[in-house]
Amino acid sequence: MLDEIAKAGRYLGQSMRLMVGMPEYSTYVTHMEETHPDEPMMSYEEFFRERQEARYGANGKVGRCC
């Protein structure tokens, strides 16, 4: 029962991050290890910053009218 609650919590957290456009760092790490093992991997902080800039722009302002 406790395992099921923990699993549901992980899925909820993952779903919420995806809803706001924040992909999972663990998915990125797995992708890099499997498909680009010779390339450097971003730290969590670099990954987070890069994803924020990709979504909101480097200046923090949304580049759309609505």
Backbone torsions as a table, in degrees:
resi	resn	phi	psi	omega
1	MET	NA	-45.4	179.9
2	LEU	-64.8	-36.9	176.8
3	ASP	-63.1	-39.4	179.8
4	GLU	-66.1	-38.1	178.4
5	ILE	-66.8	-43.3	178.6
6	ALA	-62.9	-42.2	179.1
7	LYS	-63.3	-42.7	178.1
8	ALA	-62.7	-38.9	178.0
9	GLY	-63.6	-41.0	178.0
10	ARG	-64.5	-44.2	178.8
11	TYR	-63.5	-39.9	178.6
12	LEU	-63.6	-45.5	178.4
13	GLY	-61.4	-44.1	178.5
14	GLN	-62.1	-43.8	-180.0
15	SER	-62.2	-42.3	-179.6
16	MET	-65.5	-41.0	178.3
17	ARG	-63.4	-41.3	179.7
18	LEU	-67.8	-32.6	178.5
19	MET	-63.5	-32.8	179.8
20	VAL	-97.6	8.5	174.8
21	GLY	84.7	21.9	-179.7
22	MET	-108.9	99.1	-179.9
23	PRO	-67.4	163.3	-178.1
24	GLU	-74.5	131.8	176.2
25	TYR	-64.0	-39.0	-179.2
26	SER	-62.5	-34.9	176.8
27	THR	-66.5	-41.0	176.9
28	TYR	-61.4	-46.7	-179.3
29	VAL	-60.4	-46.3	179.1
30	THR	-60.3	-45.3	178.8
31	HIS	-59.4	-46.7	-178.9
32	MET	-63.7	-42.7	-179.8
33	GLU	-64.5	-37.5	-175.9
34	GLU	-83.3	-37.3	-172.8
35	THR	-111.3	-20.2	-178.8
36	HIS	-136.2	56.1	-174.6
37	PRO	-65.6	-20.5	-178.5
38	ASP	-89.9	-5.4	-179.5
39	GLU	-97.1	149.0	177.9
40	PRO	-67.0	147.1	-178.9
41	MET	-104.1	137.9	178.0
42	MET	-70.0	148.4	171.3
43	SER	-72.6	169.8	178.8
44	TYR	-59.1	-42.0	-178.8
45	GLU	-63.5	-43.1	177.9
46	GLU	-64.2	-42.3	179.0
47	PHE	-60.9	-48.1	-179.6
48	PHE	-59.6	-47.1	-179.4
49	ARG	-63.7	-42.9	179.9
50	GLU	-63.5	-40.9	178.8
51	ARG	-67.6	-39.4	177.1
52	GLN	-63.7	-44.1	-180.0
53	GLU	-65.8	-36.6	178.4
54	ALA	-65.7	-35.2	-177.8
55	ARG	-83.2	-42.7	-172.1
56	TYR	-110.5	-7.9	-176.9
57	GLY	91.6	160.1	-175.5
58	ALA	-66.6	-28.1	-177.9
59	ASN	-91.1	2.0	177.8
60	GLY	84.3	-1.2	-179.8
61	LYS	-99.5	138.7	177.9
62	VAL	-71.7	132.1	-176.0
63	GLY	-91.7	41.2	177.0
64	ARG	-140.2	165.6	-174.0
65	CYS	-81.9	-22.3	-173.6
66	CYS	-116.4	NA	NA
